[in-house]
Amino acid sequence: MKQIFDQVDLNGDGGISPQELRTMLQQTYSISSFDVSTVRTLLEIFDTDQDGFIEKDEFVELFACLA
């Protein structure tokens, strides 16, 4: 899971930004224009500490729901 997280965390800062999340969703689901409101909703649900980023523990939960 760490390897997948690191691939999504493009800048390596330890958190997945909304843009990084959107890029991952676009690449994974082959949707060129992934809806921004969907990204916001995913952040609202899975960003449990509400810092605007998805950290590794939050990513595990997100990934489990998307897989």
Biotite code that builds the C-alpha atoms (Angstrom):
import biotite.structure as struc

atoms = struc.array([
    struc.Atom([0.000, 0.000, 0.000], chain_id="A", res_id=1, res_name="MET", atom_name="CA", element="C"),
    struc.Atom([2.906, 2.359, 0.756], chain_id="A", res_id=2, res_name="LYS", atom_name="CA", element="C"),
    struc.Atom([4.193, 1.969, -2.799], chain_id="A", res_id=3, res_name="GLN", atom_name="CA", element="C"),
    struc.Atom([0.798, 2.912, -4.246], chain_id="A", res_id=4, res_name="ILE", atom_name="CA", element="C"),
    struc.Atom([0.520, 5.869, -1.870], chain_id="A", res_id=5, res_name="PHE", atom_name="CA", element="C"),
    struc.Atom([3.985, 7.068, -2.870], chain_id="A", res_id=6, res_name="ASP", atom_name="CA", element="C"),
    struc.Atom([3.045, 6.877, -6.558], chain_id="A", res_id=7, res_name="GLN", atom_name="CA", element="C"),
    struc.Atom([-0.035, 9.037, -5.949], chain_id="A", res_id=8, res_name="VAL", atom_name="CA", element="C"),
    struc.Atom([1.814, 11.499, -3.675], chain_id="A", res_id=9, res_name="ASP", atom_name="CA", element="C"),
    struc.Atom([3.591, 13.084, -6.641], chain_id="A", res_id=10, res_name="LEU", atom_name="CA", element="C"),
    struc.Atom([5.534, 15.710, -4.692], chain_id="A", res_id=11, res_name="ASN", atom_name="CA", element="C"),
    struc.Atom([6.487, 13.338, -1.864], chain_id="A", res_id=12, res_name="GLY", atom_name="CA", element="C"),
    struc.Atom([5.232, 15.560, 0.950], chain_id="A", res_id=13, res_name="ASP", atom_name="CA", element="C"),
    struc.Atom([3.417, 12.746, 2.771], chain_id="A", res_id=14, res_name="GLY", atom_name="CA", element="C"),
    struc.Atom([-0.089, 13.868, 1.870], chain_id="A", res_id=15, res_name="GLY", atom_name="CA", element="C"),
    struc.Atom([-2.217, 13.497, -1.228], chain_id="A", res_id=16, res_name="ILE", atom_name="CA", element="C"),
    struc.Atom([-3.537, 16.868, -2.332], chain_id="A", res_id=17, res_name="SER", atom_name="CA", element="C"),
    struc.Atom([-6.894, 17.307, -4.064], chain_id="A", res_id=18, res_name="PRO", atom_name="CA", element="C"),
    struc.Atom([-5.056, 17.678, -7.381], chain_id="A", res_id=19, res_name="GLN", atom_name="CA", element="C"),
    struc.Atom([-3.003, 14.526, -6.799], chain_id="A", res_id=20, res_name="GLU", atom_name="CA", element="C"),
    struc.Atom([-6.182, 12.656, -5.882], chain_id="A", res_id=21, res_name="LEU", atom_name="CA", element="C"),
    struc.Atom([-7.901, 13.911, -9.021], chain_id="A", res_id=22, res_name="ARG", atom_name="CA", element="C"),
    struc.Atom([-4.920, 12.877, -11.174], chain_id="A", res_id=23, res_name="THR", atom_name="CA", element="C"),
    struc.Atom([-4.955, 9.395, -9.630], chain_id="A", res_id=24, res_name="MET", atom_name="CA", element="C"),
    struc.Atom([-8.672, 9.005, -10.233], chain_id="A", res_id=25, res_name="LEU", atom_name="CA", element="C"),
    struc.Atom([-8.348, 10.174, -13.834], chain_id="A", res_id=26, res_name="GLN", atom_name="CA", element="C"),
    struc.Atom([-5.511, 7.739, -14.522], chain_id="A", res_id=27, res_name="GLN", atom_name="CA", element="C"),
    struc.Atom([-7.049, 4.801, -12.666], chain_id="A", res_id=28, res_name="THR", atom_name="CA", element="C"),
    struc.Atom([-10.521, 5.124, -14.125], chain_id="A", res_id=29, res_name="TYR", atom_name="CA", element="C"),
    struc.Atom([-9.500, 6.535, -17.541], chain_id="A", res_id=30, res_name="SER", atom_name="CA", element="C"),
    struc.Atom([-11.743, 9.564, -17.154], chain_id="A", res_id=31, res_name="ILE", atom_name="CA", element="C"),
    struc.Atom([-10.061, 12.600, -18.654], chain_id="A", res_id=32, res_name="SER", atom_name="CA", element="C"),
    struc.Atom([-12.108, 15.148, -16.760], chain_id="A", res_id=33, res_name="SER", atom_name="CA", element="C"),
    struc.Atom([-12.881, 13.734, -13.321], chain_id="A", res_id=34, res_name="PHE", atom_name="CA", element="C"),
    struc.Atom([-15.548, 15.785, -11.585], chain_id="A", res_id=35, res_name="ASP", atom_name="CA", element="C"),
    struc.Atom([-14.055, 18.191, -9.015], chain_id="A", res_id=36, res_name="VAL", atom_name="CA", element="C"),
    struc.Atom([-17.109, 17.831, -6.776], chain_id="A", res_id=37, res_name="SER", atom_name="CA", element="C"),
    struc.Atom([-16.418, 14.082, -6.531], chain_id="A", res_id=38, res_name="THR", atom_name="CA", element="C"),
    struc.Atom([-12.882, 14.826, -5.347], chain_id="A", res_id=39, res_name="VAL", atom_name="CA", element="C"),
    struc.Atom([-14.254, 17.263, -2.752], chain_id="A", res_id=40, res_name="ARG", atom_name="CA", element="C"),
    struc.Atom([-16.734, 14.654, -1.547], chain_id="A", res_id=41, res_name="THR", atom_name="CA", element="C"),
    struc.Atom([-14.014, 12.027, -1.201], chain_id="A", res_id=42, res_name="LEU", atom_name="CA", element="C"),
    struc.Atom([-11.915, 14.493, 0.789], chain_id="A", res_id=43, res_name="LEU", atom_name="CA", element="C"),
    struc.Atom([-14.858, 15.296, 3.066], chain_id="A", res_id=44, res_name="GLU", atom_name="CA", element="C"),
    struc.Atom([-15.391, 11.597, 3.747], chain_id="A", res_id=45, res_name="ILE", atom_name="CA", element="C"),
    struc.Atom([-11.817, 10.312, 4.036], chain_id="A", res_id=46, res_name="PHE", atom_name="CA", element="C"),
    struc.Atom([-9.809, 13.319, 5.247], chain_id="A", res_id=47, res_name="ASP", atom_name="CA", element="C"),
    struc.Atom([-10.586, 12.547, 8.871], chain_id="A", res_id=48, res_name="THR", atom_name="CA", element="C"),
    struc.Atom([-8.244, 15.160, 10.325], chain_id="A", res_id=49, res_name="ASP", atom_name="CA", element="C"),
    struc.Atom([-9.646, 17.756, 7.892], chain_id="A", res_id=50, res_name="GLN", atom_name="CA", element="C"),
    struc.Atom([-6.271, 19.157, 6.886], chain_id="A", res_id=51, res_name="ASP", atom_name="CA", element="C"),
    struc.Atom([-7.115, 19.144, 3.172], chain_id="A", res_id=52, res_name="GLY", atom_name="CA", element="C"),
    struc.Atom([-4.845, 16.172, 2.377], chain_id="A", res_id=53, res_name="PHE", atom_name="CA", element="C"),
    struc.Atom([-5.175, 12.403, 2.398], chain_id="A", res_id=54, res_name="ILE", atom_name="CA", element="C"),
    struc.Atom([-2.450, 10.881, 4.579], chain_id="A", res_id=55, res_name="GLU", atom_name="CA", element="C"),
    struc.Atom([-1.392, 7.224, 4.431], chain_id="A", res_id=56, res_name="LYS", atom_name="CA", element="C"),
    struc.Atom([-3.868, 5.927, 7.011], chain_id="A", res_id=57, res_name="ASP", atom_name="CA", element="C"),
    struc.Atom([-6.711, 7.802, 5.328], chain_id="A", res_id=58, res_name="GLU", atom_name="CA", element="C"),
    struc.Atom([-5.552, 6.529, 1.935], chain_id="A", res_id=59, res_name="PHE", atom_name="CA", element="C"),
    struc.Atom([-5.888, 2.928, 3.094], chain_id="A", res_id=60, res_name="VAL", atom_name="CA", element="C"),
    struc.Atom([-9.572, 3.547, 3.845], chain_id="A", res_id=61, res_name="GLU", atom_name="CA", element="C"),
    struc.Atom([-10.115, 5.433, 0.579], chain_id="A", res_id=62, res_name="LEU", atom_name="CA", element="C"),
    struc.Atom([-8.359, 2.774, -1.478], chain_id="A", res_id=63, res_name="PHE", atom_name="CA", element="C"),
    struc.Atom([-10.407, -0.009, 0.135], chain_id="A", res_id=64, res_name="ALA", atom_name="CA", element="C"),
    struc.Atom([-13.616, 1.718, -0.950], chain_id="A", res_id=65, res_name="CYS", atom_name="CA", element="C"),
    struc.Atom([-12.418, 2.393, -4.493], chain_id="A", res_id=66, res_name="LEU", atom_name="CA", element="C"),
    struc.Atom([-11.010, -1.071, -5.136], chain_id="A", res_id=67, res_name="ALA", atom_name="CA", element="C"),
])
